[in-house]
Amino acid sequence: MTSILTMARPTYNLLDLRPRRLREWEEEDGRVVVLVPKFRHPLMVRWVLPFLRAKNFRVKLDGLGSAVWRGCDGETDVAAIAERLRAEFGAAAEPLHDRIGSFLKKLEHGELMAIPPPTALSSPTQMKEE
């Protein structure tokens, strides 16, 4: 019997992905501040949230993170975002692709960013068994 953990999963090229922001955000001193709701459960939103001073957590990003966040509009692929970062930050952004990949993975895990697979027309670049 094959376990779900040993089944082959598709892997995609990071540079082909088009990440999309899931949370509201604002600019503060030229940097991005992501607004993350303190509560999402309807009862907490209705009964607790009205008594709180701030309704959101404020996640402040650094310069590189802010530049990546601004580029994640769901239309721009990671390759274009990387080129903008390389032009803006130069060698300070290296190792660029590793940093972007790690950052996007953390944002997706925190439900701040959606990273859908490439369009149905493109196929996985390889199959990987884990």
Sequence and secondary structure as in RCSB ss.txt:
>XXXX:A:sequence
MTSILTMARPTYNLLDLRPRRLREWEEEDGRVVVLVPKFRHPLMVRWVLPFLRAKNFRVKLDGLGSAVWRGCDGE
TDVAAIAERLRAEFGAAAEPLHDRIGSFLKKLEHGELMAIPPPTALSSPTQMKEE
>XXXX:A:secstr
   TTTSEEEE  GGG   EE S EEEETTEEEEEEES  SHHHHHHTGGG S SEEEEE  HHHHHHHHH BSS
S HHHHHHHHHHHHGGGG SHHHHHHHHHHHHHHTTSEE   S TTS  SEEEE 
